[in-house]
Amino acid sequence: MLNWDDFLRATESAALNDQLARLREKEGDWFSGRSHGDYEKWQRALSDILQLAPPSTAIDSDFSTDAPRVGRAADIPEESSGRLRSLLMQFHPWRKGPFEFFGIPIDTEWRSDWKWKRLLPHISPLKDRLVLDIGSGNGYFSWRMWAAGARAVLAVDPMLLYTMQFRLLASYVPQAPVVQLPIPFEALERHRPLFDTVFSLGVLYHRRSPMDHLLDIRNILRPGGELVLETLVTEGPRGHVFVPPGRYARMRNVWFIPSTGALEDWLARCGFERIRLADVNVTSRSEQRSTAWMHYESLADFLDKDDPSKTVEGHPRPRRALFIANRA
Ligand SMILES: C[S@@+](CC[C@H](N)C(=O)[O-])C[C@H]1O[C@@H](n2cnc3c(N)ncnc32)[C@H](O)[C@@H]1O
């Protein structure tokens, strides 16, 4: 199961640990065939991988590189590599990464390392900080946060597949104080100031009530704590907010796309100060693309073939802003 003990020790937070103890009572429901039809398949693939490449202290891993790495090709028999690759494929689609697993490069849909490079120079050093990663995907950024010195990282994402991908890597670094739970942020208690840094990367535009998301983050941060927020933005004056009338870049669940000025006002209104716009980036077809590890459609298919400055629905193509702000 999850590596709770090291994590609970590292949080140094009785309030968080009490809450997690209550949540853990539901662990059996999260990880079962009842929560997802593919759970048994993923669980089988995970145990087959653990048999093929048993975790051991001799396995050398490095999570501080662009492609966090578990083991090396030489750690498993050469003839097992093909079998390992097909077991890893059972966890398709691999969206966030890249990773390297016993010499096999996992070329994910997203070059998440590019986002990490964009944000790292702007955030407070993570050393010894208690961090929450909301909408963590498979935990790519959580691993990078831990490797950057975070005291402990709690990651939450409701998609069970992503937590299974997380658990695969976590099995090889059981001492790491990083835990991912397959639950939405809203399943956490959000009224206590617990975290030093909260990351909300690529989540706000999925929320029907973005102010509540920001207020919840404000309340869960300790005074002075830091929010690292990345979300879709639109060009336009202060106060301008675009609400797609239907799908946006084929996504059904995109609600509010503010201008950077509007987002700054939202943050101030929700109790943040020292609000800094660190970066604005138009997502490129090299950063988000179909690969052997994510063979569904990707950004190139979501843009107008004749005018790639627009989505297939005719809206401006995805542009993402990165804001850093502190709880007042
Ligand atoms: C666009 S992805 C971003 C993933 C990653 N943070 C990144 O920046 O690449 C959005 C993620 O947020 C998750 N998500 C959506 N609603 C959420 C919620 N209420 N609480 C936590 N995660 C949520 C989705 O399952 C998805 O994995």
The ligand as an ORCA input file, in Angstrom:
! r2SCAN-3c Opt
* xyz 0 1
  C      -4.912     19.632    -17.049
  S      -4.535     18.429    -15.848
  C      -3.136     19.171    -15.055
  C      -2.201     18.166    -14.452
  C      -0.908     18.753    -13.901
  N      -1.161     19.507    -12.689
  C      -0.266     19.629    -14.920
  O      -0.207     20.844    -14.726
  O       0.215     19.127    -15.943
  C      -5.811     18.670    -14.647
  C      -5.824     17.598    -13.574
  O      -6.646     18.053    -12.505
  C      -7.396     16.964    -12.059
  N      -8.573     17.529    -11.376
  C      -9.730     17.991    -11.929
  N     -10.553     18.420    -10.960
  C      -9.908     18.251     -9.781
  C     -10.236     18.497     -8.420
  N     -11.423     19.006     -8.083
  N      -9.338     18.199     -7.457
  C      -8.134     17.680     -7.801
  N      -7.765     17.422     -9.077
  C      -8.641     17.703    -10.043
  C      -7.699     16.154    -13.302
  O      -8.021     14.803    -12.990
  C      -6.397     16.284    -14.059
  O      -5.493     15.250    -13.771
*
